[in-house]
Amino acid sequence: MGKRPKIRKAIPCAVGILIAGLVCFAYARSQTPPTARPQMSEEAFKDIRVLKGIPVDEFMDVMGMFSASLGYCCTDCHVKEAVGNIAAFAVQTPKIQTARRMIALVNTINTSSFGGAKRVTCFTCHHGSDMPDVAPDLCSTVLLPNRILTP
């Protein structure tokens, strides 16, 4: 009989230690490791002048946006040798120089007119074409059946 009080005390103590251990284990597993700083565009690619200070994945998203907005593929701006040779993407072409000027223009418009919000993009004017239209397509807007103007 003398051993039962010790067992009665040992069981709750063991359960308490087990629960404390599980809580500590769960807490340790829930802690996420610190995220590594993403690689920046100017660290990954040569001759980045305008799109500095953004992560590589965002840089690639911007390149995709350029492509979709102008109906271009990579080699429409970059030299053909860039396919399979990442260093060749740094070769300057007139279209790359134009793109840099257009990025500066779009950034100026967004900063001065929209408080920095990205309201104007390449697509705003280009709509998938390398040359933006200078006038709207009146047939597609005015002459639609539900928009015909009657006197």
Residue frames as qw, qx, qy, qz and C-alpha x, y, z in Angstrom:
[[0.000, 0.881, 0.474, 0.000, 0.00, 0.00, 0.00],
 [0.361, -0.712, 0.061, 0.599, 2.86, 2.35, 0.55],
 [0.365, -0.074, 0.555, 0.744, 3.67, 2.46, -3.18],
 [0.206, 0.675, 0.672, 0.223, 0.23, 3.54, -4.40],
 [0.061, -0.923, -0.166, 0.342, 0.48, 7.18, -3.29],
 [0.298, -0.518, 0.475, 0.646, 3.76, 7.48, -5.21],
 [0.301, 0.249, 0.784, 0.482, 2.15, 5.98, -8.35],
 [0.098, 0.830, 0.548, -0.043, -0.82, 8.28, -8.01],
 [0.130, -0.863, 0.095, 0.478, 1.55, 11.23, -7.92],
 [0.383, -0.302, 0.648, 0.585, 3.75, 9.87, -10.72],
 [0.380, 0.489, 0.731, 0.287, 0.95, 9.41, -13.27],
 [0.140, 0.946, 0.277, -0.089, -0.27, 13.03, -13.25],
 [0.288, -0.755, 0.356, 0.469, 3.33, 14.19, -13.26],
 [0.451, -0.052, 0.741, 0.494, 4.14, 11.98, -16.29],
 [0.316, 0.709, 0.607, 0.171, 1.01, 13.16, -18.10],
 [0.057, -0.955, -0.058, 0.287, 1.95, 16.77, -17.35],
 [0.355, -0.539, 0.545, 0.535, 5.46, 16.26, -18.69],
 [0.440, 0.267, 0.765, 0.386, 4.05, 14.54, -21.79],
 [0.206, 0.874, 0.440, 0.010, 1.61, 17.40, -22.44],
 [0.175, -0.881, 0.182, 0.400, 4.33, 20.01, -21.88],
 [0.441, -0.272, 0.679, 0.521, 6.60, 18.12, -24.28],
 [0.390, 0.519, 0.702, 0.293, 3.87, 17.94, -26.94],
 [0.069, 0.958, 0.223, -0.167, 3.14, 21.65, -26.56],
 [0.282, -0.723, 0.409, 0.480, 6.84, 22.48, -26.94],
 [0.465, 0.024, 0.759, 0.455, 7.12, 20.16, -29.94],
 [0.312, 0.739, 0.580, 0.139, 4.07, 21.70, -31.62],
 [0.060, -0.951, -0.003, 0.304, 5.37, 25.22, -30.95],
 [0.382, -0.510, 0.568, 0.521, 8.78, 24.37, -32.39],
 [0.428, 0.260, 0.764, 0.407, 7.23, 22.88, -35.53],
 [0.211, 0.859, 0.465, -0.030, 4.97, 25.89, -36.00],
 [0.188, -0.804, 0.199, 0.528, 7.91, 28.27, -36.15],
 [0.759, 0.625, 0.116, 0.140, 8.76, 28.99, -39.76],
 [0.676, -0.203, 0.116, 0.698, 12.41, 29.43, -40.58],
 [0.042, 0.739, -0.033, -0.672, 13.40, 32.95, -41.57],
 [0.732, 0.619, 0.277, 0.060, 12.86, 33.48, -45.28],
 [0.592, -0.157, 0.292, 0.735, 15.94, 34.03, -47.35],
 [0.175, 0.688, -0.049, -0.703, 16.19, 37.34, -49.16],
 [0.784, 0.499, 0.366, 0.047, 15.15, 36.77, -52.78],
 [0.545, -0.085, 0.364, 0.751, 17.72, 37.32, -55.48],
 [0.206, 0.765, 0.123, -0.598, 17.38, 40.75, -57.07],
 [0.736, 0.651, 0.186, 0.007, 17.20, 41.29, -60.82],
 [0.254, 0.890, -0.373, 0.064, 20.50, 43.18, -61.00],
 [0.469, -0.525, 0.708, -0.044, 22.22, 40.30, -59.18],
 [0.765, 0.153, 0.625, -0.007, 20.94, 37.68, -61.61],
 [0.637, 0.644, 0.342, 0.249, 21.19, 39.51, -64.92],
 [0.486, -0.144, 0.133, 0.851, 23.75, 41.78, -66.56],
 [0.085, 0.117, 0.270, 0.952, 23.13, 45.40, -67.50],
 [0.171, -0.712, -0.681, -0.028, 19.87, 45.94, -65.61],
 [0.211, 0.195, -0.062, 0.956, 19.37, 49.71, -65.59],
 [0.380, -0.341, -0.131, -0.850, 15.69, 50.46, -65.02],
 [0.812, -0.349, -0.302, -0.357, 14.15, 47.44, -63.27],
 [0.371, 0.305, -0.708, 0.518, 16.63, 47.34, -60.38],
 [0.196, -0.202, 0.592, -0.755, 15.71, 46.42, -56.83],
 [0.810, -0.018, 0.042, -0.585, 12.99, 43.91, -57.64],
 [0.647, -0.232, 0.726, -0.019, 13.16, 40.15, -57.10],
 [0.047, -0.213, 0.813, 0.539, 13.92, 37.97, -60.11],
 [0.173, 0.421, 0.889, 0.042, 10.42, 36.44, -60.13],
 [0.175, 0.803, 0.332, -0.463, 8.85, 39.91, -60.27],
 [0.014, -0.574, 0.489, 0.656, 11.32, 40.91, -63.00],
 [0.116, 0.042, 0.915, 0.385, 10.24, 37.90, -65.05],
 [0.189, 0.654, 0.697, -0.225, 6.59, 38.83, -64.48],
 [0.112, 0.775, -0.036, -0.621, 7.34, 42.31, -65.86],
 [0.048, -0.329, 0.744, 0.580, 9.03, 40.78, -68.91],
 [0.157, 0.343, 0.918, 0.120, 5.93, 38.63, -69.45],
 [0.164, 0.772, 0.427, -0.441, 3.73, 41.71, -69.14],
 [0.054, 0.613, -0.390, -0.685, 5.84, 43.48, -71.79],
 [0.109, -0.057, 0.907, 0.403, 5.52, 40.44, -74.04],
 [0.148, 0.548, 0.822, -0.057, 1.74, 40.20, -73.67],
 [0.088, 0.779, 0.243, -0.572, 1.17, 43.96, -73.93],
 [0.152, 0.661, -0.415, -0.607, 3.10, 44.30, -77.18],
 [0.920, 0.326, 0.085, -0.199, 2.47, 40.86, -78.71],
 [0.311, 0.730, -0.606, 0.049, 6.21, 40.17, -78.57],
 [0.951, -0.212, -0.159, 0.160, 8.38, 37.22, -77.69],
 [0.610, -0.651, 0.127, 0.432, 11.81, 37.57, -76.06],
 [0.567, -0.076, 0.434, 0.696, 13.77, 37.78, -79.31],
 [0.242, 0.827, 0.392, 0.321, 11.63, 40.60, -80.67],
 [0.184, -0.972, 0.124, -0.076, 13.62, 42.88, -78.33],
 [0.554, -0.610, 0.536, 0.184, 16.67, 40.76, -77.47],
 [0.280, 0.549, -0.692, -0.377, 19.17, 39.34, -79.94],
 [0.892, 0.078, -0.311, -0.319, 18.40, 35.89, -81.36],
 [0.530, 0.322, -0.711, 0.331, 21.54, 34.50, -79.69],
 [0.348, -0.386, 0.491, -0.700, 19.85, 35.04, -76.31],
 [0.923, -0.078, -0.093, -0.366, 17.94, 31.79, -76.82],
 [0.959, -0.061, -0.188, 0.200, 19.99, 29.33, -74.79],
 [0.578, 0.166, -0.237, 0.763, 22.59, 31.95, -73.81],
 [0.295, -0.830, -0.439, 0.176, 21.48, 34.06, -70.85],
 [0.419, -0.457, 0.075, 0.781, 24.49, 36.39, -71.18],
 [0.215, 0.234, 0.535, 0.783, 23.28, 37.49, -74.63],
 [0.114, -0.802, -0.583, -0.051, 20.17, 39.05, -73.07],
 [0.342, -0.723, -0.083, 0.594, 22.46, 41.93, -72.01],
 [0.382, 0.109, 0.462, 0.793, 23.29, 42.83, -75.62],
 [0.164, 0.528, 0.234, -0.800, 21.83, 46.27, -76.31],
 [0.260, 0.403, 0.717, 0.505, 19.28, 46.71, -79.08],
 [0.103, -0.242, -0.129, -0.956, 17.24, 49.74, -80.16],
 [0.575, -0.478, -0.502, -0.434, 14.06, 48.12, -78.80],
 [0.630, -0.388, -0.511, 0.439, 15.63, 47.62, -75.36],
 [0.238, -0.034, -0.127, 0.962, 16.62, 51.29, -75.33],
 [0.338, -0.349, -0.346, -0.803, 13.08, 52.27, -76.34],
 [0.646, -0.463, -0.604, -0.055, 11.65, 50.02, -73.62],
 [0.480, -0.255, -0.417, 0.728, 13.78, 51.80, -71.01],
 [0.036, -0.097, -0.058, -0.993, 12.48, 55.18, -72.15],
 [0.511, -0.380, -0.505, -0.583, 8.90, 53.91, -72.13],
 [0.611, -0.401, -0.620, 0.287, 9.30, 52.49, -68.60],
 [0.267, -0.154, -0.261, 0.915, 10.53, 55.90, -67.44],
 [0.251, -0.214, -0.298, -0.896, 7.56, 57.57, -69.17],
 [0.609, -0.422, -0.612, -0.276, 5.01, 55.20, -67.61],
 [0.544, -0.334, -0.536, 0.552, 6.62, 55.61, -64.17],
 [0.094, -0.008, -0.078, 0.992, 6.48, 59.41, -64.51],
 [0.424, -0.322, -0.426, -0.732, 2.80, 59.33, -65.52],
 [0.659, -0.425, -0.621, -0.013, 1.88, 57.01, -62.65],
 [0.466, -0.250, -0.423, 0.736, 3.86, 59.04, -60.11],
 [0.023, -0.022, -0.008, 0.999, 2.69, 62.49, -61.19],
 [0.455, -0.175, -0.356, -0.797, -0.93, 61.65, -62.01],
 [0.790, -0.296, -0.444, -0.303, -1.87, 58.69, -59.81],
 [0.507, -0.719, 0.365, -0.305, 0.23, 59.05, -56.67],
 [0.094, -0.494, 0.864, 0.007, 2.44, 56.13, -57.68],
 [0.746, 0.154, 0.576, -0.295, -0.43, 53.68, -58.25],
 [0.226, -0.163, 0.792, 0.544, 0.16, 51.49, -61.31],
 [0.523, 0.564, 0.413, -0.488, -2.75, 52.75, -63.39],
 [0.575, 0.723, -0.260, -0.282, -0.94, 53.16, -66.71],
 [0.710, -0.267, 0.608, 0.233, 0.93, 50.20, -68.21],
 [0.100, -0.242, 0.707, 0.657, 2.23, 49.21, -71.63],
 [0.131, 0.392, 0.895, 0.167, -1.14, 47.59, -72.29],
 [0.123, 0.679, 0.370, -0.622, -2.96, 50.89, -71.71],
 [0.302, 0.683, -0.253, -0.616, -1.88, 52.01, -75.18],
 [0.070, 0.385, -0.839, -0.377, -0.53, 48.94, -76.96],
 [0.796, 0.112, 0.272, -0.529, -3.35, 46.41, -76.40],
 [0.842, -0.002, 0.530, 0.105, -1.19, 43.55, -77.69],
 [0.665, 0.694, 0.136, 0.240, 0.21, 45.43, -80.68],
 [0.659, -0.137, -0.024, 0.739, 3.73, 46.74, -81.15],
 [0.089, 0.203, 0.138, 0.965, 2.35, 50.05, -82.45],
 [0.114, 0.451, 0.672, -0.576, -0.39, 51.68, -80.37],
 [0.189, 0.671, 0.602, 0.389, -3.48, 52.90, -82.20],
 [0.162, 0.006, -0.126, 0.979, -3.75, 56.68, -82.36],
 [0.482, -0.100, -0.074, -0.867, -7.54, 56.68, -82.65],
 [0.528, 0.004, 0.756, -0.387, -10.24, 54.42, -81.23],
 [0.013, -0.120, -0.886, -0.448, -12.00, 51.85, -83.39],
 [0.405, 0.054, 0.150, -0.900, -15.37, 53.57, -83.76],
 [0.644, -0.002, -0.595, -0.481, -16.99, 50.56, -85.40],
 [0.520, -0.116, -0.817, 0.220, -16.44, 48.42, -82.36],
 [0.116, -0.224, -0.586, 0.770, -17.79, 51.01, -79.93],
 [0.315, 0.245, 0.076, -0.914, -20.40, 53.20, -81.61],
 [0.569, 0.161, -0.491, -0.640, -21.95, 50.80, -84.12],
 [0.042, -0.036, -0.978, 0.203, -22.66, 47.92, -81.76],
 [0.264, -0.487, -0.705, -0.443, -26.40, 47.06, -81.86],
 [0.424, -0.703, -0.531, 0.210, -27.00, 48.17, -78.29],
 [0.355, -0.533, -0.052, 0.766, -25.08, 51.40, -78.79],
 [0.291, 0.429, 0.504, 0.691, -26.42, 52.74, -82.08],
 [0.022, -0.375, -0.269, 0.887, -27.12, 56.40, -81.68],
 [0.179, 0.611, 0.693, 0.338, -30.45, 57.53, -83.06],
 [0.080, 0.274, 0.026, 0.958, -31.39, 61.15, -83.71]]
